[in-house]
């Protein structure tokens, strides 16, 4: 049985400033570092074999802290833009409250919470899943199915796509799922790639 741990990055500068971030490469804040250190301590019982992260530094910074704080030795790390956050197009960099005043709160709610409606020049969650899931199925899931312990540090919406796949959720169900910053989600993965159990970091520890 393998193990797959998913972690959303710590608070970023634009999370703090209430801006749409998407693919803009902003760093994590001091609070984000503290969140990552707390999560790293939670993961100390686990010995990871392999890690994946996105092409954005807030996820990469979080992964570095997770590995340091959990006391991991050097392990292979693979970076890929397939795991990047949803691209918010013309909304990137805009204050969320100002955006609601400009376009209307109802329209912004549709862009943020519908499954297949794109913001201007951006991605829907469906688009994000179609970008993320092929990489997840080809690279990440087989590593866990082979019996390895795998850590993924990525973003709220790319991780939603993975959770949707692992838990067999519908588009309506996944839109109600909130991925909190630096709260590890742990799945035991069977040899056929099925998630057979959700678990905690402590109970998932391997000798």
Buried (B, 14 or more C-beta within 10 A) or exposed (E): EBBBBBBBBBBBBBBBEEBBBBBBEBBBBEBBBBBBBBBBEBBBEBBBBBBBBBBBBBBBBBBBBBBEBBEBEEBEBBBBEBBBBBBBBEBBBBBBEEBBEEBEEEBBEEBBEBBEEBBEEBBBBBBBBEBBBEBBEEBBBBBBBBEBBBBBBBBBBBBBBBBBBBBEBEEEEBBEEEBEBBBBBBBBBEEEBBBEEEBEBEEBBBE
